[in-house]
């Protein structure tokens, strides 16, 4: 999936845009608005970015995992080279220590990520601070012409860039989950 970012200072226009996209077949779970004025976004019934996704927890946690895996491997390699795995305790304490080291690195990365804005939004964060709103849509390649057609009806939107989107399976799962919740 591809993510398309747009900037606007008009929430009424974004509300119309979201409705048009949904009517054209793009699911609500593919559409998001990032703004510092969350109450205004909610009043316009726009699908806002949740507070967890505004921070860089996932990305920083992945970086922590990338650091933790070699450290955990180093623990296991060191124990094996030192001959400590030949004791009656065997591999168990070292495997446990490796898991603890990996878990700590992921936790520490996520903890750092709570303190910084999401890496995908960093370059656009200044526009949001200035009172503008970041509207972004995750689309499959076959939905690109549909998005272009709807966006062309909104000339006040400014293209702010493109990037990688949430994986298709996550968006699909979110859509099915919301459909399920509506039936119960």
Backbone as CSV, one residue per row, in Angstrom:
resi,resn,N_x,N_y,N_z,CA_x,CA_y,CA_z,C_x,C_y,C_z
1,UNK,0.842,-1.187,0.000,0.000,0.000,0.000,0.884,1.246,0.000
2,UNK,0.349,2.316,-0.554,1.039,3.598,-0.592,0.264,4.604,0.248
3,UNK,0.991,5.503,0.872,0.363,6.540,1.694,0.563,7.886,0.997
4,UNK,-0.528,8.634,0.870,-0.501,9.967,0.268,-0.855,10.978,1.343
5,UNK,0.013,12.000,1.520,-0.172,13.035,2.528,-0.643,14.315,1.866
6,UNK,-1.623,14.963,2.496,-2.129,16.249,2.019,-2.235,17.195,3.211
7,UNK,-2.064,18.488,2.936,-2.170,19.520,3.964,-3.389,20.388,3.656
8,UNK,-4.144,20.734,4.693,-5.287,21.633,4.535,-5.500,22.368,5.850
9,UNK,-6.104,23.543,5.756,-6.462,24.269,6.972,-7.979,24.311,7.149
10,UNK,-8.706,23.533,6.325,-10.157,23.564,6.318,-10.714,22.184,6.670
11,UNK,-11.219,22.030,7.896,-11.759,20.737,8.321,-13.064,20.395,7.618
12,UNK,-13.834,21.409,7.213,-15.068,21.132,6.467,-14.746,20.447,5.139
13,UNK,-13.714,20.945,4.466,-13.303,20.342,3.205,-12.801,18.915,3.430
14,UNK,-12.050,18.701,4.511,-11.551,17.354,4.797,-12.695,16.401,5.120
15,UNK,-13.723,16.911,5.777,-14.888,16.077,6.071,-15.577,15.665,4.761
16,UNK,-15.728,16.608,3.837,-16.321,16.287,2.531,-15.443,15.290,1.781
17,UNK,-14.144,15.519,1.819,-13.201,14.631,1.139,-13.292,13.215,1.685
18,UNK,-13.326,13.082,3.003,-13.423,11.750,3.605,-14.711,11.057,3.175
19,UNK,-15.813,11.791,3.171,-17.099,11.210,2.747,-17.046,10.758,1.295
20,UNK,-16.455,11.571,0.428,-16.344,11.209,-0.984,-15.472,9.976,-1.181
21,UNK,-14.371,9.907,-0.439,-13.495,8.735,-0.545,-14.211,7.472,-0.087
22,UNK,-14.937,7.564,1.025,-15.669,6.396,1.530,-16.760,5.982,0.552
23,UNK,-17.460,6.969,-0.043,-18.501,6.660,-1.022,-17.915,6.025,-2.281
24,UNK,-16.651,6.305,-2.563,-15.981,5.758,-3.743,-15.382,4.378,-3.499
25,UNK,-15.418,3.903,-2.259,-14.928,2.554,-1.980,-13.662,2.467,-1.166
26,UNK,-13.154,3.582,-0.680,-11.984,3.544,0.201,-12.496,3.471,1.636
27,UNK,-12.029,2.475,2.368,-12.518,2.240,3.728,-12.060,3.326,4.698
28,UNK,-12.851,3.532,5.729,-12.535,4.513,6.771,-11.176,4.232,7.394
29,UNK,-10.821,2.961,7.524,-9.563,2.580,8.164,-8.346,2.991,7.346
30,UNK,-8.550,3.384,6.091,-7.462,3.821,5.225,-7.250,5.332,5.287
31,UNK,-8.129,6.044,5.984,-8.138,7.507,5.986,-7.845,8.008,7.394
32,UNK,-6.951,8.995,7.515,-6.589,9.539,8.826,-6.352,11.041,8.734
33,UNK,-6.579,11.717,9.850,-6.292,13.144,9.963,-5.437,13.348,11.204
34,UNK,-4.305,14.019,11.025,-3.431,14.370,12.139,-3.548,15.869,12.353
35,UNK,-3.901,16.238,13.572,-4.090,17.647,13.890,-3.795,17.867,15.365
36,UNK,-3.398,19.082,15.697,-3.245,19.436,17.104,-4.574,19.819,17.725
37,UNK,-5.610,19.956,16.894,-6.944,20.320,17.377,-7.854,19.086,17.315
38,UNK,-7.609,18.148,18.218,-8.334,16.878,18.213,-9.834,17.046,18.409
39,UNK,-10.250,17.994,19.246,-11.676,18.199,19.495,-12.390,18.650,18.219
40,UNK,-11.756,19.531,17.451,-12.344,19.984,16.185,-12.441,18.835,15.185
41,UNK,-11.420,17.998,15.137,-11.429,16.839,14.239,-12.571,15.903,14.609
42,UNK,-12.760,15.689,15.900,-13.841,14.807,16.356,-15.212,15.392,16.033
43,UNK,-15.380,16.711,16.176,-16.657,17.349,15.853,-17.002,17.203,14.377
44,UNK,-16.000,17.129,13.532,-16.236,16.971,12.094,-16.350,15.501,11.693
45,UNK,-16.339,14.607,12.667,-16.488,13.159,12.439,-15.425,12.614,11.498
46,UNK,-14.209,13.119,11.652,-13.086,12.637,10.857,-12.364,11.529,11.612
47,UNK,-11.745,10.648,10.883,-11.003,9.530,11.472,-9.613,10.029,11.857
48,UNK,-9.434,10.352,13.129,-8.155,10.937,13.555,-7.118,9.867,13.862
49,UNK,-5.892,10.313,13.983,-4.780,9.436,14.329,-4.803,9.254,15.846
50,UNK,-4.791,8.002,16.300,-4.825,7.788,17.752,-3.504,8.221,18.385
51,UNK,-3.554,8.487,19.656,-2.381,9.047,20.347,-1.185,8.102,20.306
52,UNK,-1.425,6.799,20.286,-0.328,5.830,20.211,0.446,5.981,18.904
53,UNK,-0.281,6.206,17.805,0.363,6.319,16.504,1.023,7.686,16.291
54,UNK,0.711,8.654,17.130,1.363,9.963,17.022,2.803,9.890,17.523
55,UNK,3.080,8.907,18.354,4.428,8.727,18.892,5.158,7.657,18.095
56,UNK,6.447,7.541,18.291,7.285,6.641,17.500,7.584,5.326,18.225
57,UNK,6.620,4.807,18.974,6.831,3.616,19.796,7.208,2.402,18.948
58,UNK,6.451,2.152,17.895,6.675,0.946,17.091,8.022,1.016,16.375
59,UNK,8.286,2.125,15.695,9.543,2.268,14.963,10.745,2.164,15.900
60,UNK,10.691,2.846,17.034,11.801,2.802,17.992,11.933,1.416,18.624
61,UNK,10.804,0.742,18.824,10.850,-0.630,19.328,11.525,-1.568,18.341
62,UNK,11.287,-1.336,17.053,11.957,-2.138,16.022,13.461,-1.890,16.033
63,UNK,13.849,-0.649,16.243,15.279,-0.335,16.339,15.870,-1.038,17.568
64,UNK,15.128,-1.024,18.674,15.569,-1.733,19.874,15.733,-3.222,19.614
65,UNK,14.805,-3.797,18.848,14.905,-5.222,18.506,16.126,-5.488,17.631
66,UNK,16.413,-4.575,16.716,17.589,-4.729,15.846,18.883,-4.688,16.652
67,UNK,18.878,-3.967,17.744,20.047,-3.934,18.635,20.040,-5.152,19.555
68,UNK,18.849,-5.546,20.015,18.724,-6.643,20.971,19.045,-8.013,20.411
69,UNK,18.718,-8.263,19.163,18.978,-9.588,18.574,20.474,-9.895,18.552
70,UNK,21.338,-8.993,18.067,22.777,-9.309,18.117,23.310,-9.428,19.545
71,UNK,22.774,-8.600,20.456,23.231,-8.708,21.848,22.830,-10.052,22.457
72,UNK,21.605,-10.495,22.158,21.151,-11.795,22.659,21.998,-12.922,22.053
73,UNK,22.309,-12.801,20.772,23.172,-13.798,20.124,24.566,-13.783,20.744
74,UNK,25.045,-12.589,21.088,26.354,-12.462,21.725,26.371,-13.145,23.102
75,UNK,25.284,-13.018,23.839,25.176,-13.697,25.142,25.279,-15.208,24.951
76,UNK,24.523,-15.732,23.972,24.539,-17.173,23.728,25.902,-17.643,23.206
77,UNK,26.487,-16.880,22.314,27.804,-17.233,21.782,28.863,-17.186,22.874
78,UNK,28.818,-16.150,23.700,29.781,-16.027,24.800,29.678,-17.178,25.789
79,UNK,28.452,-17.564,26.122,28.255,-18.688,27.054,28.779,-19.987,26.447
80,UNK,28.555,-20.186,25.171,29.002,-21.403,24.506,30.531,-21.427,24.409
81,UNK,31.143,-20.292,23.995,32.596,-20.239,23.869,33.304,-20.389,25.221
82,UNK,32.689,-19.881,26.279,33.294,-19.988,27.616,33.082,-21.374,28.216
83,UNK,32.269,-22.192,27.585,32.020,-23.539,28.081,31.007,-23.595,29.213
84,UNK,30.320,-22.497,29.470,29.359,-22.461,30.574,28.116,-23.298,30.286
85,UNK,27.872,-23.591,29.021,26.691,-24.386,28.672,26.901,-25.871,28.978
86,UNK,28.145,-26.265,29.301,28.455,-27.657,29.616,28.208,-27.981,31.087
87,UNK,27.823,-27.003,31.867,27.521,-27.215,33.287,26.184,-27.924,33.404
88,UNK,25.835,-28.409,34.614,24.540,-29.082,34.786,23.343,-28.204,34.427
89,UNK,23.489,-26.888,34.544,22.377,-25.996,34.215,22.138,-25.959,32.706
90,UNK,23.172,-26.200,31.918,23.036,-26.233,30.463,22.747,-24.860,29.862
91,UNK,21.941,-24.863,28.819,21.625,-23.657,28.059,20.548,-22.795,28.695
92,UNK,19.731,-23.356,29.571,18.527,-22.673,30.072,18.805,-21.285,30.639
93,UNK,19.753,-21.089,31.551,19.932,-19.728,32.081,20.413,-18.730,31.028
94,UNK,21.147,-19.204,30.051,21.680,-18.305,29.025,20.613,-17.946,27.986
95,UNK,19.758,-18.894,27.696,18.623,-18.590,26.821,17.716,-17.586,27.519
96,UNK,17.469,-17.801,28.804,16.654,-16.860,29.573,17.301,-15.476,29.589
97,UNK,18.599,-15.406,29.818,19.303,-14.125,29.817,19.223,-13.456,28.442
98,UNK,19.347,-14.235,27.373,19.252,-13.686,26.019,17.857,-13.103,25.761
99,UNK,16.830,-13.805,26.234,15.455,-13.299,26.081,15.272,-12.012,26.883
100,UNK,15.828,-11.954,28.084,15.740,-10.749,28.907,16.460,-9.579,28.224
101,UNK,17.634,-9.820,27.675,18.386,-8.767,26.984,17.591,-8.258,25.783
102,UNK,17.034,-9.169,24.988,16.230,-8.777,23.830,15.003,-7.987,24.277
103,UNK,14.301,-8.481,25.265,13.113,-7.789,25.776,13.437,-6.406,26.312
104,UNK,14.563,-6.286,27.016,14.964,-4.983,27.544,15.248,-3.992,26.417
105,UNK,15.937,-4.456,25.387,16.258,-3.567,24.263,14.988,-3.092,23.550
106,UNK,14.033,-3.997,23.341,12.765,-3.610,22.712,12.018,-2.629,23.608
107,UNK,11.957,-2.910,24.905,11.274,-2.026,25.854,11.933,-0.648,25.876
108,UNK,13.245,-0.623,25.931,13.959,0.651,25.979,13.747,1.445,24.689
109,UNK,13.748,0.759,23.543,13.465,1.434,22.278,12.066,2.018,22.268
110,UNK,11.092,1.242,22.715,9.718,1.736,22.793,9.576,2.878,23.774
111,UNK,10.278,2.796,24.887,10.247,3.865,25.892,10.793,5.158,25.310
112,UNK,11.860,5.057,24.529,12.387,6.231,23.850,11.371,6.757,22.842
113,UNK,10.708,5.843,22.126,9.734,6.223,21.102,8.531,6.961,21.634
114,UNK,8.173,6.734,22.888,7.055,7.460,23.497,7.358,8.952,23.557
115,UNK,8.616,9.297,23.620,9.031,10.675,23.838,9.229,11.475,22.554
116,UNK,9.157,10.835,21.389,9.403,11.542,20.132,8.233,11.326,19.171
117,UNK,8.003,12.282,18.265,6.919,12.119,17.284,7.210,10.974,16.320
118,UNK,6.165,10.421,15.763,6.271,9.339,14.798,7.190,9.755,13.653
119,UNK,8.075,8.876,13.261,9.056,9.174,12.213,8.389,9.541,10.893
120,UNK,7.197,8.998,10.621,6.494,9.292,9.381,5.960,10.720,9.342
121,UNK,5.738,11.319,10.522,5.126,12.646,10.584,6.114,13.753,10.938
122,UNK,7.344,13.405,11.269,8.301,14.411,11.749,8.477,15.584,10.800
123,UNK,8.621,15.300,9.518,8.876,16.380,8.564,7.665,17.292,8.389
124,UNK,6.483,16.794,8.727,5.261,17.580,8.551,4.727,18.141,9.867
125,UNK,5.380,17.824,10.963,4.900,18.227,12.281,4.817,19.750,12.420
126,UNK,5.714,20.484,11.778,5.704,21.950,11.874,4.422,22.527,11.268
127,UNK,3.969,21.946,10.167,2.712,22.402,9.554,1.536,22.186,10.503
128,UNK,1.538,21.059,11.207,0.466,20.758,12.153,0.520,21.745,13.315
129,UNK,1.711,22.084,13.773,1.852,23.061,14.862,1.348,24.448,14.456
130,UNK,1.442,24.748,13.163,0.985,26.044,12.664,-0.530,26.107,12.515
131,UNK,-1.239,25.034,12.873,-2.700,25.030,12.824,-3.286,24.332,11.616
132,UNK,-2.442,23.792,10.758,-2.957,23.078,9.600,-3.192,21.613,9.980
133,UNK,-3.826,20.891,9.081,-4.187,19.505,9.338,-3.544,18.623,8.274
134,UNK,-3.025,17.501,8.706,-2.415,16.532,7.797,-3.434,15.431,7.535
135,UNK,-3.829,15.303,6.281,-4.794,14.300,5.849,-4.013,13.263,5.058
136,UNK,-4.112,12.004,5.463,-3.399,10.989,4.685,-4.257,9.767,4.455
137,UNK,-4.005,9.146,3.297,-4.801,8.020,2.836,-3.860,6.894,2.430
138,UNK,-4.155,5.686,2.912,-3.413,4.489,2.516,-4.220,3.801,1.413
139,UNK,-3.618,3.629,0.245,-4.346,3.015,-0.870,-3.529,1.897,-1.506
140,UNK,-4.257,0.911,-2.014,-3.644,-0.130,-2.833,-3.348,0.476,-4.200
141,UNK,-2.400,-0.096,-4.948,-2.086,0.456,-6.274,-3.311,0.579,-7.188
142,UNK,-4.247,-0.364,-7.098,-5.432,-0.281,-7.965,-6.410,0.811,-7.523
143,UNK,-6.244,1.348,-6.300,-7.094,2.438,-5.818,-6.518,3.823,-6.131
144,UNK,-5.296,3.883,-6.658,-4.635,5.159,-6.955,-5.464,6.046,-7.891
145,UNK,-5.975,5.521,-9.027,-6.776,6.380,-9.917,-8.029,6.925,-9.231
146,UNK,-8.627,6.110,-8.385,-9.814,6.532,-7.631,-9.474,7.699,-6.711
147,UNK,-8.362,7.581,-5.998,-7.919,8.656,-5.112,-7.640,9.923,-5.914
148,UNK,-6.940,9.804,-7.029,-6.619,10.968,-7.855,-7.883,11.671,-8.345
149,UNK,-8.868,10.879,-8.744,-10.118,11.445,-9.244,-10.832,12.257,-8.156
150,UNK,-10.882,11.724,-6.939,-11.557,12.428,-5.838,-10.744,13.649,-5.405
151,UNK,-9.437,13.508,-5.313,-8.573,14.617,-4.884,-8.657,15.787,-5.860
152,UNK,-8.829,15.504,-7.159,-8.915,16.573,-8.159,-10.104,17.494,-7.931
153,UNK,-11.110,17.025,-7.186,-12.273,17.868,-6.868,-12.001,18.798,-5.686
154,UNK,-10.809,18.730,-5.127,-10.450,19.539,-3.951,-9.132,20.269,-4.228
155,UNK,-9.183,21.315,-5.030,-7.947,22.002,-5.427,-7.243,22.742,-4.288
156,UNK,-7.926,22.965,-3.168,-7.275,23.670,-2.063,-6.321,22.772,-1.279
157,UNK,-6.447,21.464,-1.459,-5.518,20.544,-0.792,-4.133,20.693,-1.396
158,UNK,-3.125,20.621,-0.549,-1.747,20.675,-1.022,-1.095,19.312,-0.779
159,UNK,-0.527,18.745,-1.815,0.170,17.465,-1.686,1.397,17.672,-0.809
160,UNK,1.540,16.834,0.217,2.670,16.965,1.143,3.646,15.811,1.004
161,UNK,3.361,14.884,0.100,4.292,13.792,-0.129,3.611,12.433,-0.128
162,UNK,4.435,11.418,-0.345,3.962,10.033,-0.321,4.938,9.220,0.512
163,UNK,4.514,8.051,0.881,5.376,7.174,1.663,4.783,5.785,1.745
164,UNK,5.409,4.955,2.547,4.894,3.601,2.726,3.757,3.644,3.744
165,UNK,2.816,2.774,3.543,1.609,2.748,4.371,1.623,1.543,5.297
166,UNK,0.587,1.450,6.104,0.390,0.268,6.923,0.231,-0.926,5.998
167,UNK,0.711,-2.087,6.403,0.541,-3.270,5.550,-0.938,-3.543,5.269
168,UNK,-1.211,-4.076,4.092,-2.590,-4.344,3.675,-3.326,-5.230,4.678
169,UNK,-2.632,-6.217,5.227,-3.299,-7.144,6.135,-3.751,-6.446,7.419
170,UNK,-3.026,-5.421,7.862,-3.427,-4.695,9.072,-4.670,-3.865,8.783
171,UNK,-4.674,-3.152,7.671,-5.836,-2.333,7.302,-7.054,-3.234,7.105
172,UNK,-6.851,-4.366,6.467,-7.929,-5.317,6.233,-8.480,-5.860,7.555
173,UNK,-7.583,-6.194,8.474,-8.008,-6.688,9.786,-8.791,-5.612,10.531
174,UNK,-8.322,-4.366,10.496,-9.036,-3.272,11.164,-10.430,-3.106,10.574
175,UNK,-10.552,-3.195,9.270,-11.857,-3.049,8.621,-12.795,-4.174,9.070
176,UNK,-12.308,-5.406,9.055,-13.140,-6.534,9.492,-13.530,-6.396,10.955
177,UNK,-12.616,-5.913,11.792,-12.904,-5.737,13.214,-14.018,-4.699,13.411
178,UNK,-13.930,-3.582,12.684,-14.964,-2.555,12.813,-16.302,-3.053,12.281
179,UNK,-16.286,-3.851,11.209,-17.526,-4.441,10.693,-18.123,-5.388,11.727
180,UNK,-17.283,-6.180,12.369,-17.749,-7.105,13.397,-18.373,-6.363,14.566
181,UNK,-17.721,-5.262,15.009,-18.237,-4.493,16.132,-19.586,-3.863,15.817
182,UNK,-19.819,-3.516,14.553,-21.105,-2.921,14.166,-22.229,-3.940,14.196
183,UNK,-21.887,-5.236,14.021,-22.933,-6.264,13.992,-23.362,-6.701,15.389
184,UNK,-22.525,-6.437,16.388,-22.913,-6.863,17.739,-23.500,-5.708,18.539
